[in-house]
Amino acid sequence: MTTTSPSDVRPDPPHSPSPSPDDRSLAEFGYPQELHRSLGRYASFAAGFSFISVLTTVFQFFAFGYAFGGPVFFWAWPVVLVGQLLVAACFAELAARYPISGAIYQWSSRLSTPVFGWFAGWIMVIGQVVVVAAAALALQMVLPAIWSGFQLVGTDPAPTSADGAANAAVLGVILLVLTTVVNILDNRVLSLVNRVGVTAEIIGAVLIIVLLLTHSERTPSITFHTTGAAQSGLFGALLVGSFTAAYVMIGFDSAGEMSEETRNPRRVAPRTILTALGSAGALGGLIVLGGLLAAPSLTDGHLSVDGLSYVLTSSLGDGVGKALLADVVIAITVATLAIQTAACRMLFSMARDGQLPFAGRLARVNPRTGMPTAPALVVGILAAALLLLNFASPEAFLAIGTTCIVMLYLAYAMVTGPLLIRRVRGEFTSSGTDEEGGRLFSLGRWGIPVNALALLYGLLMTVNLAWPRAEVYDPAGGHWYFQWFTVLFLAATLVVGVAWRAMRRPAPVG
């Protein structure tokens, strides 16, 4: 662990002779201010929104959701949004009380035990690395649709083909090199890229919604049909179709993850967690609806293979469609960057407590840039290694995507679970004030019911996502390891975690 003190880094405001109230708040938890505190309200919102990145995730998983659920998969969207808003409300309370990097790890450790919190953080950070890889793969859904020259491997751009899967890995590795460099430079550069990218994404999302809805070919009643669904039965179609919404609406906790770099985090982070999820959820639902209404055909097979890229270029024309797809490329880039940043902060936070191998190196912050360099390199290299699975089989695309969702959902439950126990025992207080003297965000008397529903929803979705459906994960047959990939990956994560803890007794938290 570094010995950098608050006076060794750029204070906020510049040249202040004493630590800011934010820095003193962090010191109450036993940590010095090493990361540069330069993020305002919009930058905090951008951290959460860019992780969710509605354009990245909707474009990446729309085809999957439609293939298995048909038009009715739209209705899984509001269900998942409500469920995740329940979780986000609990996280907003915790962000106000524990404004520390490594949010899931820190929150779980303080609500339960250091050992339980360590496993929550371990599962979360591994899941974040997988999300980085999954986000980078999304370039394959849009770049070849803009220009065939982006198909660097083979000729078939479909991500479910061998050529498309391999090309997705190549494009993803190139993107990871770029995001790793930005994550090393300076947190002001990182914040600027995030803010510009999120602004462009929001503008693009609104334009896409307006253009799709004004080019509708059918009425919203189509969303009550399972036309073309590969999954039999309405309930089964909704369960598998919910994967799309579940994949989109994760990562809103990143606003809390960046608390040590945010000004007035007790006041700002809770609000940006909720606004990031709420706005992304609303925009994403309208994009899905617009895509279903504007698609030239629901039965020609294009929607279940090419997804929204097909809808944009065929319904809006090549010019407008490709311009909007270029905006999606920006969203994918910023999303990959934001997710990698969140994983870096988790590694940094756990290493600072001596909870990881090579903790001293991982916890080191460059005093000039305010960035932990080693975690950025570790996350980039591990995510790139995961992309190599795409060369083995196209099924790896879905296996990576669903695995990362399960890991994050489970880590979330390892926070909402202990929090509910604390509430029931009357040990969770809603008292306290933020940096401006206002009351901390609190659910008040709604705390127990909201928390209980959040935990129940999270556990049910975890089981739904991890269930080894052969028709989903191994449709071609012969790849049992992809059918069981999520379960095996989670088991391996736990085994490695147990082995590490058996070899070295971790230091106490905070």
N, C-alpha and C positions, 0 to 999 in steps of 0.2 A: 504494500500500500504506500502511496506517496505521502510526503510530509508537507505538501503544499498548504499554506494557510490562506485565509481570505485575503490578506494583503498582498499575496503573490500573484493574484489574478486580477483581471480588469474588473473593478467594482462597478456598481450600478447605483447612482449615476457616475459617469467618469470622474476620476480624481477626487471622489468622496473620501474624507479622512477616516471614516469609520464604516464598518459593514452596514449594509442596508437592512431594514427589518426582515426582508426575505431571507437574507443570509443568516441573520440571527435565529430566525425560525428553523432553518435547517440545522443550525448548531444545537438546537434543543434535542435533536435526534442523535447527536454525537458525530455529525459529519461536517467537515470544512467545505466551504464553497469553492469547488474546483472547476466545474463547468461554468461557462460564461452565461450570465443571466441577461439575455437580450431579447427574449420573445414577448411580444405583446398579445393582446386578445385575439387578433386575427391570425397571428402566427400559431397560437395554441389551437385555434379552430382548424387551421390548415393541417396541423399534425394529425389530428383525428380524422379529418375528412379525406386527406390524401392516403391514409392507410386503408380506409374503406374503399376509396376510389371507385365510385359507382360506375363510371364508364369502363374502367379496366375490368372489373369483375362481372358486370352484366354482359359485356361483349364476349368475355371469355366463357361464361357458363350458360348463356341463353340457349344455345343449340342443344346442350345436354338436357336442360330443364324441359325444353319443348319435345325432344326426342322421347323422353320417358313419361312425360305428363300430358303432352298435348296442350291446347290452350288453357285448360283448367289449372295448369301449374301456376298461373297468375295468382290464384287465391292463396297459395302458400305464402305469398309475399307479405300481406298484412298480418298473418299469424306470426311469422318470424319477426317482423318489425315490432309488434307488441311485446313479444317475448324478450327481445333484446333491449327494448326500452325499460323493461322491468330490471334487467341486469344493469343497464347503464345508470338507472336511478340509484341503485345500491353503490355503484362505483363512484358516482358523483359525491355521495356522502363521504366515502373513504378518501377521495382526492382532496376534499376540504380539510380532513383531519390528518392525513399523512402525505404531504406534498413532496414526495421523494421519488427519484428515479428508481426503476425496477418495480413499478407499481404492484403488479400481481404478487411478486415475491415478498415485497415489503408488507403489503396489506395482509396476506395470508399468514406471514410469520408473526405479526403483531396480534392477529385475531385468534390464532391457534397456538402452535408451538414452532420453534425454529426448525425442527426436522420436517414437519408437515409443510411449512412455508417454503423450505428448500425444495421439496419435491414439486410444489406448485410452480416455483420459479424455474426449475429444471425442465419440467414439461412445457412451460410457456416459452422458454427461450429456444428449445429444440423445435417447437411448433412454429415460432417466428421465422426460424431459418428455412423451414419447409415452405412457409408462406412467401418468403422472398423468392424462392425458386419457382413457385407456382405463378407468382405475379409476372416474373420475367418471361415465362412461357407464353403469356398472353399476346406478345408481339406477333406471334404466328397468326393470330386471328385477324389482324388488320394490315400489317405491312405488305404481304403478298397481294392483298386485295387492292392496295394503292398502286403498286407497281410490281410486275412479275419478276423484276430484277432482284427483289428481296428474297426470292426463293433460291437460296444459295446451294441447297442440296436437293437433287432430283427435280421432279416436275410437278408432283401433286402437292398442292398447298394445304389440303385438309389435315388438321392436326391428328385425325384418327388414322391417317395413312403412315407408312414407314418413312416416306420422304418428308411429310409434314412434321412428324415427330422429331426427326433428326434436325430439320431446319429450325424448328422451335428451340432446340437446345443450343444451336449455334448462335442464333439471334439473342437468346437469353444470356449466354456467356458474355457476349459483347456489351449488353446492357449492364451486366453486373460489374464489369470493369469500370464503366462510367460512373455508376452510383457509388462504388467503393472509393473512387478518387474524390468525389464530392463529399463523402462522409469523412474524409481525412482533412480536407482543406481548412474550413472555418465554419463555425456555427452560424455566422452572419450570411455566408454564401448559401449554406444549407437552408436557412430560413427564407432567403430571397427566392431561391428556386422553388421551394414549397409554396410560397404565397403566389408567385406568378403562375405556377402550374395549376394550383387549385382554382384560381380566378378563371384561367382559361378553360378548365374542366367544367366549372359551373356554367359559364357562358355557353360552352358547347352542348352541355346536357340540356339546357333550356331550349336552345335552337333545335336540337334533335327532337325533343318532345313536341314543340310547336309544329315542326315540319311533318313529323309522322302523323300527328293527329289531324292535320289539315290535308293529308293524303290518304285518309282512311278508305279502305275498300269494303269494310263491313262494320257492324255495330258491336258494342261491348258485350252483347249477349253471347258472342262466340266463346267467351271465357268460361262458360258453363259446360263446354263440350270437351270430350277427351279425344277428339279427332286426331288420328295418327299417333296416339300414345303407344309406346312400346310396353309400358307397364300395364298389366290387366287390372281392371277395377278402379273405381274412383279414389278410394282410400289409398291404394298402392301408388297410383299416379301422383297423388298429393305428397305422399311421404318421400318419394324419390325426387319429384319436382321441387321439393323444398330445399334440395341441395344448393340450387342457384341462389336463393335468398339467404341461406345460411352462410354461403361463401362470401356474399357481398357484405353482409352486416356484421363484420368482426373488425377488431382493431380500434374501436372508438376509445378504448382506454389509453391510446397513445397520447392524448392530451394530458393525462395524468403522468404518463411515462416521461414527459418533457418538463415536469414540474420544477426541477432544479434549474432549468434554463428559462423559466417563465416568470415575468414580473407579477406580483400579487397572485401567486398560484392558488391560495386557498379560496379566493374569490373567483378567479378566472377559470381554472380547470374544471370545476363541476359544471359550469354553464356550457363550456365548449364541448365537453363530453356529450351532453344531451343534444346540443344544437348540431353537432357534427353527425350524429346518428340519425336524428330526426330529419334533417335536410337531405342527407344521402338516401335514407329510406324512402322519402316522398319522391325524390327525383328518379330513383331506380324503379319504383313501382310504375310511374308514368311512362318511363322508357319501355319497360316490358309490355305494358298495355298498348302503347303506340306502335311497337313492333308487330304485335299480333294483329292490330287493326289495319296496318298499312302494308303488310306482306302481300305481294302479288298472288301468292297461292299458299294454302296451308297443307297441301297434299302432294306437292311435286318433289318433296324430299330435301329441298334446299334449306329450309328453316332448321332442320335437325342436323345439318352438316355444316353449313356456312353461317348460320345464325343471323345476327343483326347486321353484319357487314353486307350480306346479300340484300337485306331489306333496304339499307341506305342507298346502295349503288343502283339497285333496280327500280326503286320507287322514286328516288329523288334525282336520278341521273348521275352519270359518272363524275361530272364536275363538282356539284354540291356534295354528293355522297363521299367522294374522296377527300374533299376539304374537311368534312366532319370527321372522317377516319383519321386524318392527320392530327386532329385535336385529341382523338382517343389515344394516339401514340404518345402525345405529351402526358396524358393522364397515366398511362402505363408506366412511363419513365419516372414520373413523380411518385407514383404509388410504390414502385420498387424501392426508390430512394427512401421514402418515409418508413416503410416496413423494415428495411435494413437498419435505419436509424434507431427504431424502437428496439430491435434485437440487440443493437450495440449498447443501448442504455441498460438493458436488462443484464447483459454480460458484465458491464462495468459495475452495476450495483451489487451483484452477487460476488464479484471478484473483490470489491472493496471490503466486503465482510470476510474475505478469506475463504469463500465457499466454493471455489472452482480451481481446477488445475491451472498452474501458471498464473495464480491470482495477482501476484505483484506486477506482472507485465500487463495483464488485462485491465488492471485498475489504474494504470498510469495515464494521466491527462496531460496533453501538451499545453503548457501554460500560455503559449502564444495564441494558439487556435481555439483553446477551450474544448478540444475534441479528444476522445479516447481512440487512439489510432489502431492499436492491436485488435480490439473487438471488430472494427470495420473490416480488417483483413480476414479475420477468422470467419465472420459471417459470409463475406463474399466468396471465400474459397469453399466453404461447406455447401453453400447454395449452388455454386457452379458444379460441384461434385454430384449433387443430387440430379442436376439436369442431365447428366450422362445416362441416367436410367432411360431417358427418352430414346436413346440409340438402341436399347434392348427391345423395346416394344412400345407401340402407340398407347397401350393401356396404361403406361406409366403416367401419362398426362392426368388421367382421372385419379389414379392412385395417389399421386402427389397432392392434388387439389383437395380431395376429401380427407386425407390424413392430416393436413394442416388445420382444417376446420375442427376436427375431432380433438386435436391436441389443445387448441385454444379454448374450445367449449369446456373441456375437462378442467383446464387450469382456472377458468372463470368459476366453475362450480366449487373449486377448492378455495375460493374466496367467499362466495355467497353462502356456502355451507357453514363455515365457522362463524360468519357474521350473523346468520340466523340463530345459532346457538347462543351467541353473546346477547342478542336481543331478547330471546326467551328468558334468559337468566337475569335480564335487567342490567347487564354489564356494558351495554353500548350507549354512550351518552350523546345527546344531540346538542349539548351546550357548547359555548365557545364563540369567538368572533373572528372574522377575517381581517385582512390587512387594513381595511377601511373602517373597521369598527362595526360592520354589519354582522348579523347572525350567520353562522355557518349553514350551508345547505343541509336541510334535514327533511326526511320523510315524515317525521312526527309520528302520529298514531297509526299512519299507514305503513310504518316500517315493517312490522311482522308479516302482514298479508302480502305486501309487494315482494319482500325478501323470499318468502316461502314459495310464491309462484315463480319467481326468478330461478330458484334452485330446481324446482320440479321441471320447469321448461328446459333448463340446461341439461339435466340428466337424461330426459326423454330424447332430446335432440342428439345427444352424444351417442346413445344406443342406436337411434335411427341411422345416423351417419356411418357408424362403424359396422353395422350389420353386414356380414359378408355375402351380399347378393351376387350370385354367379352371373345372372343376366346383366348386371350393372358393371361389375368390376372385371369380369372375364367372359365377355360375350362370345369370343371366338373359341374358348375352351383351351385347355392345355397349359394355362398359366395360373395354377392354384395359388402361387405366391402373390399374384396381384389381387386375387379374390380376398385373400387374408392379409393384404399388405398393411392396412391400417392397424389391425390387431397386432400383427407381428412387430410393426414399427414401434407401437406404444409399449409392447412387452420388452423390446430391446432397449428402449429409452429407460424404462424402470430398472432393468437389470444392470445397465451401465451405471445408473445413479446409485443403486444399492452397493455396487462394487466400489465406486469411488468413496462413498461414505464409510465403507468397511476399512478401506486403506488409510483414510485420514479423517480424524475427528474434526469437524468444522468449528470455526470460531463462533461465538455467540453473536446474534444480530445486534446491530446498532450499538 
